[in-house]
Amino acid sequence: MPRNPNRGKPITSTSSIPTIDSDPKRLFRVLQQLGKMPQDYNSFEEVGNAFLRMVKVEGLTKNEARAKLLGSEDNFKNVVGQQYLDIDQSKDGSFRGYKKRSFREDLNPVEELILTDIYNEDYVNDFRKYLRRTWDRTSKLDIKQIDKHLETFGKTGRGRWHRGHGVAAMEGAGVSRENVTPELGRLNVAHGSTPRFARGLMKDLNMSANDLQAHYDRLLTMEGLDINPVRFNELYVGADESMAFGDDPAVRIRPEQIEMTQQRLYDKMRQGESTKNLRQEAAESSLLLDATTATPQSGPVRTVRPADIKMERGRIRFLPIGRVGDLGSRGAAGGLGTIQSGSNPMIQEGSIFEPEPYSQIIRQTVEPKPNPYTITGRGV
């Protein structure tokens, strides 16, 4: 790997590190210097257009076109195995021959050079393997762990979990497990590049803002000096509900409560309580995951009980997940309905999700209905 030409100069800030969104021209030049982008082009757009022409006009296979443009197969994919060059569609509907997401979720080449200068190439290769391993882990193990709380309802209608970034990849954050936890897909798409929680809170939770921070967070973990020896993803799911439902009385945990709750659960683990019991306790902080009073339902409907806040215990129905069209005219935002108070006057107005970021929550006061389990929804 070529050496960093600025080696020896102090690094004062990571804010100048180029990304595909903040400074694509500079990022492209860095990749050219590293031999990962062809020398006869000036931008990602030019390389992408050449890739499209080779595949669509000249009849080359995608890998043949990649080999012609990028040379070695080592240059085809990012750190988590995503192809750099592929047929993709931009927001305006036009086709392009490169995937922005693949560059966003890669180990930033400038940060890679910094780490190589401080340590060595073997060390950085080990860090690359760590990123790939933890990215796969989040998908296969962490999400599976969350899904286990929903086994009561079977496999149908349970929806889709995403690898949810804390700090968005569009802002230069990496794919390390420190920054990624399971997140309900609808909420992940809704907030887009908006930070999942307040930045200060995510910093306290060791949710890495970039690859350099992820590296040093990993070193702290290896030395036993991290602040979160065990992470309970269920708490993050509950906090996501807080971000979506605001001050709804059914909300059980807020983002600022995660750190201390996580520490309390870890202390109980050190005292000998089983991880299984503690994860179930953590799940009770989420309206979606708490199955203590759950009953199987057909379709995407779930019956849950709100938190006991010194009131008569009631029941509400909650539509956490659904596909567009599942509920017909009742479906709010394609599957999420209004949570109504029914006959329990202590459960106040409900809220529904819009496709837009959940900072714009619609709230609506409703009259009690004869049936306390009524669900209504309205299109948006």
ChimeraX attribute file (.defattr): number of C-alpha atoms within 10 A of each C-alpha:
attribute: neighborCount
match mode: 1-to-1
recipient: residues
	/A:1	10
	/A:2	9
	/A:3	11
	/A:4	15
	/A:5	8
	/A:6	11
	/A:7	12
	/A:8	9
	/A:9	7
	/A:10	7
	/A:11	10
	/A:12	7
	/A:13	7
	/A:14	13
	/A:15	10
	/A:16	10
	/A:17	16
	/A:18	20
	/A:19	24
	/A:20	21
	/A:21	15
	/A:22	15
	/A:23	12
	/A:24	16
	/A:25	15
	/A:26	15
	/A:27	22
	/A:28	21
	/A:29	19
	/A:30	16
	/A:31	16
	/A:32	17
	/A:33	14
	/A:34	16
	/A:35	16
	/A:36	19
	/A:37	22
	/A:38	20
	/A:39	13
	/A:40	10
	/A:41	15
	/A:42	14
	/A:43	17
	/A:44	23
	/A:45	13
	/A:46	15
	/A:47	21
	/A:48	22
	/A:49	16
	/A:50	17
	/A:51	27
	/A:52	24
	/A:53	15
	/A:54	19
	/A:55	20
	/A:56	13
	/A:57	9
	/A:58	11
	/A:59	12
	/A:60	16
	/A:61	13
	/A:62	17
	/A:63	16
	/A:64	15
	/A:65	21
	/A:66	22
	/A:67	15
	/A:68	14
	/A:69	23
	/A:70	21
	/A:71	16
	/A:72	12
	/A:73	10
	/A:74	10
	/A:75	17
	/A:76	20
	/A:77	15
	/A:78	20
	/A:79	22
	/A:80	20
	/A:81	12
	/A:82	16
	/A:83	19
	/A:84	21
	/A:85	26
	/A:86	22
	/A:87	18
	/A:88	15
	/A:89	13
	/A:90	10
	/A:91	6
	/A:92	6
	/A:93	8
	/A:94	8
	/A:95	15
	/A:96	22
	/A:97	22
	/A:98	23
	/A:99	19
	/A:100	19
	/A:101	15
	/A:102	20
	/A:103	25
	/A:104	21
	/A:105	21
	/A:106	25
	/A:107	24
	/A:108	24
	/A:109	19
	/A:110	17
	/A:111	16
	/A:112	19
	/A:113	22
	/A:114	18
	/A:115	19
	/A:116	19
	/A:117	16
	/A:118	13
	/A:119	11
	/A:120	13
	/A:121	15
	/A:122	10
	/A:123	12
	/A:124	19
	/A:125	14
	/A:126	10
	/A:127	21
	/A:128	18
	/A:129	13
	/A:130	18
	/A:131	23
	/A:132	18
	/A:133	15
	/A:134	19
	/A:135	19
	/A:136	15
	/A:137	14
	/A:138	21
	/A:139	17
	/A:140	11
	/A:141	13
	/A:142	20
	/A:143	20
	/A:144	14
	/A:145	16
	/A:146	20
	/A:147	17
	/A:148	11
	/A:149	18
	/A:150	17
	/A:151	14
	/A:152	12
	/A:153	19
	/A:154	12
	/A:155	10
	/A:156	11
	/A:157	18
	/A:158	18
	/A:159	15
	/A:160	14
	/A:161	19
	/A:162	18
	/A:163	21
	/A:164	21
	/A:165	26
	/A:166	28
	/A:167	26
	/A:168	23
	/A:169	23
	/A:170	19
	/A:171	18
	/A:172	25
	/A:173	27
	/A:174	29
	/A:175	30
	/A:176	30
	/A:177	24
	/A:178	23
	/A:179	26
	/A:180	25
	/A:181	25
	/A:182	25
	/A:183	25
	/A:184	19
	/A:185	15
	/A:186	21
	/A:187	23
	/A:188	21
	/A:189	15
	/A:190	17
	/A:191	18
	/A:192	15
	/A:193	16
	/A:194	16
	/A:195	14
	/A:196	23
	/A:197	18
	/A:198	13
	/A:199	14
	/A:200	11
	/A:201	16
	/A:202	21
	/A:203	15
	/A:204	14
	/A:205	21
	/A:206	19
	/A:207	25
	/A:208	27
	/A:209	24
	/A:210	24
	/A:211	24
	/A:212	19
	/A:213	19
	/A:214	23
	/A:215	19
	/A:216	12
	/A:217	20
	/A:218	21
	/A:219	13
	/A:220	13
	/A:221	14
	/A:222	10
	/A:223	9
	/A:224	11
	/A:225	12
	/A:226	15
	/A:227	16
	/A:228	17
	/A:229	11
	/A:230	13
	/A:231	19
	/A:232	24
	/A:233	22
	/A:234	28
	/A:235	26
	/A:236	25
	/A:237	24
	/A:238	26
	/A:239	24
	/A:240	23
	/A:241	24
	/A:242	21
	/A:243	20
	/A:244	22
	/A:245	21
	/A:246	17
	/A:247	10
	/A:248	17
	/A:249	17
	/A:250	22
	/A:251	21
	/A:252	20
	/A:253	22
	/A:254	19
	/A:255	21
	/A:256	16
	/A:257	14
	/A:258	22
	/A:259	17
	/A:260	10
	/A:261	16
	/A:262	22
	/A:263	17
	/A:264	11
	/A:265	21
	/A:266	20
	/A:267	12
	/A:268	14
	/A:269	15
	/A:270	9
	/A:271	9
	/A:272	9
	/A:273	13
	/A:274	11
	/A:275	15
	/A:276	9
	/A:277	12
	/A:278	17
	/A:279	19
	/A:280	17
	/A:281	16
	/A:282	22
	/A:283	24
	/A:284	21
	/A:285	23
	/A:286	25
	/A:287	23
	/A:288	23
	/A:289	23
	/A:290	21
	/A:291	21
	/A:292	11
	/A:293	9
	/A:294	16
	/A:295	12
	/A:296	14
	/A:297	14
	/A:298	10
	/A:299	15
	/A:300	21
	/A:301	23
	/A:302	21
	/A:303	19
	/A:304	20
	/A:305	19
	/A:306	19
	/A:307	18
	/A:308	12
	/A:309	12
	/A:310	7
	/A:311	11
	/A:312	11
	/A:313	13
	/A:314	19
	/A:315	20
	/A:316	21
	/A:317	22
	/A:318	21
	/A:319	22
	/A:320	20
	/A:321	23
	/A:322	23
	/A:323	14
	/A:324	13
	/A:325	13
	/A:326	15
	/A:327	18
	/A:328	13
	/A:329	12
	/A:330	18
	/A:331	23
	/A:332	24
	/A:333	21
	/A:334	23
	/A:335	24
	/A:336	29
	/A:337	27
	/A:338	25
	/A:339	26
	/A:340	28
	/A:341	25
	/A:342	24
	/A:343	17
	/A:344	17
	/A:345	13
	/A:346	15
	/A:347	22
	/A:348	18
	/A:349	18
	/A:350	19
	/A:351	21
	/A:352	23
	/A:353	26
	/A:354	21
	/A:355	15
	/A:356	14
	/A:357	17
	/A:358	17
	/A:359	15
	/A:360	11
	/A:361	16
	/A:362	13
	/A:363	16
	/A:364	13
	/A:365	11
	/A:366	14
	/A:367	12
	/A:368	14
	/A:369	14
	/A:370	9
	/A:371	9
	/A:372	16
	/A:373	18
	/A:374	16
	/A:375	21
	/A:376	15
	/A:377	22
	/A:378	15
	/A:379	15
	/A:380	11
